[in-house]
């Protein structure tokens, strides 16, 4: 049996938006007034809604089933569970929670997991990577043991979500993905080794941390099959969904950014799982700058014969900026890919 650790996540909605899942359950608690306890609540990212089993007793042997819809060359390494009815501390204690969870992949018993009796969401690493065959994966979670509720037998789970990774078939590198609004993005900078691309400062350790830096012509062709360099319009769609005045803060990773000149942290809240890092800049004439302070990303739209539009975030700002005049095409900056 595998023991898992608690992962503090500000809101379950961060991960619940990362994929499309069809949820069903072996039983469901009858509605109480306007409150419903359907299995679909497992994926809506709302702590005020939950799935509760509907049989007599504490739900041992009941199941929830997930049909995960992904994309080509995708797989899952882990999932996050919000165990219990986590509307508030009292509601969480009143209802039963999962103690031991059994996971099936199709009809195959994969593993049993011990779940901590903790109101915070927890991350579970699978014992093996699970590919999405034909772009889908059927999973089933069976309740084996429970933590009894102090007031009710009903067992509830507020949410389950998955980290779906894209695999680059060219070099077998994997990238986390995130769905934001109607778009699916790589949640890491591209690190495919192509001509006219470099690691910041020509150090491999910077490629491992920040991804590679690309010229614009190379960036246009660098994304894996099924993904592409975002257009200026696609960047704008992303900004509009979040709100431009706060997009920089909400997209920045929670660590890895330098403090500003006044000593204030440059880190963000990473509310959407975009995890933007300050990968810096490479100049066409040679040299590098701004790592730790600024992240830059190409768009596919040309500005002039010698320049193309880009986006950037600075450590002391809350905005995802658009470079009005564009960046010189021969300069080196980061790439984020968006799903076709």
PyMOL commands that set and color helices and strands:
alter all, ss='L'
color gray80, all
select helices_A, chain A and resi 13-16+39-43+89-94+133-135+200-202+204-210+216-219+232-242+244-251
alter helices_A, ss='H'
color red, helices_A
select strands_A, chain A and resi 2-3+20-25+51-52+63-69+74-83+97-105+108-114+122-131+136-147+156-167+174-180+183-186+197-198+213-214+227-229+281-282+288-289+294-304+307-314+321-322+327-328+337-339
alter strands_A, ss='S'
color yellow, strands_A
deselect
rebuild
show_as cartoon
